[in-house]
Amino acid sequence: MPGRVDARAFWLRSPGRGEIRAAGLRDPGPEDVLVRTVCSGVSRGTEALVFRGGVPPDQYAAMRAPFQEGDLPFPVKYGYLNVGTVEEGPAELRGRMVFCLHPHQTAYVVPATAVTVVPEDVPPARAVLAGTVETAVNALWDAAPLLGDRVAVVGAGMVGCCVARLLSAFPATQVTLVDVDPGRAEVAAALGVDFALSADAAGDRDLVFHASASPAGLQRSLELLAPERTVIDLSWYGDAEVRLSLGGAFHSGRLGIRASQVGTLSPARAGRRTTAERLALALALLRDPAFDVLLTGQSRFRELPEVMPRLAAGRLPALCHTITYEEE
């Protein structure tokens, strides 16, 4: 039975419409934590697609978020980038800042095993990127880039930028962030990688990551590949139809497309790592202040019903838009 109503949550009510509802919290048990949210992040890709009602019915179960309430398509409480402070729980967690794959909500009760401690030198706003950096980690495990590779990352959104930054640490690797927006050049510079407009990007790449969520971006990714190489596709297209022209070098060059998805561990690390270890690694990587360039907007929790439609429609440009909970 739910306890007193002492929290509020953001729900998606219908395509393009959201609302804030009261949320009843159960009393935490000995193995639970009560977390008071400090900030959360809006995933511009998947979360905006869910908000628009773009998840195909056969993917409703696969796209279910860890602490989702309701069922896709609507009404549903959806989201997974949440950072907060543990107010009640095991002694070693009380007072600690933690990350949780939880929707936008002022407070919540979850099993203690569902939260990961944020390193003390990682600011809460940067920590909301943990889920996105975890996606990038999984993609690099899938791709296994090599020393000295020439790599293109097509799509300078949250995921593409995180992939590019992690790749920048590989010795002698040439990393180019590719996008149609010339304004992303400044972001690429802050991440320590090269930048090219899509039409100007150099080909013959040893490896290409695609993260633009557009058919044109995937087509361009194939065009940038060297023979017998593979595009690692991190994009989620939802119910959108993707058409490609495969009559050129795709066949003669023996090119490949491989999907990378964070819902399961990369086969390269399955049996060797756990999802908890992967998330802890992502949070440790966020000690890098270069990731702050991705935090490009901020709103209060109470403003989410007005902010989310603008984010989903692209009227409010942002990489990672953070939600604050002060005085909520």
ABEGO torsion letter per residue (X at the ends): XBBBBABBBBBBABBGBBBBBBBBBBBBBAABBBBBBABBBBBABAAAAAAAGABBAAAAAAABBAABBEBOAOBBBBEABBBBBBABEBAAABGBBBBBBBBBBABBBBBAAABBBBBAABBAAAAAAAAAAAAAAAAAAAAGBBBGBBBBBBEABAAAAAAAAAAAABBGBBBBBBBABAAAAAAAAAAGBBBBBAAABBBGBABBBBAAGBAAAAAAAAAABBBGBBBBBABBAEABBBBBBAABAAAAAGBBBBBBBAABBBAAABGABBAAAAAAAAAAAAABAAAAAABABBBBAAAAAAAAAAAAAGABBBBBBBBBABGX
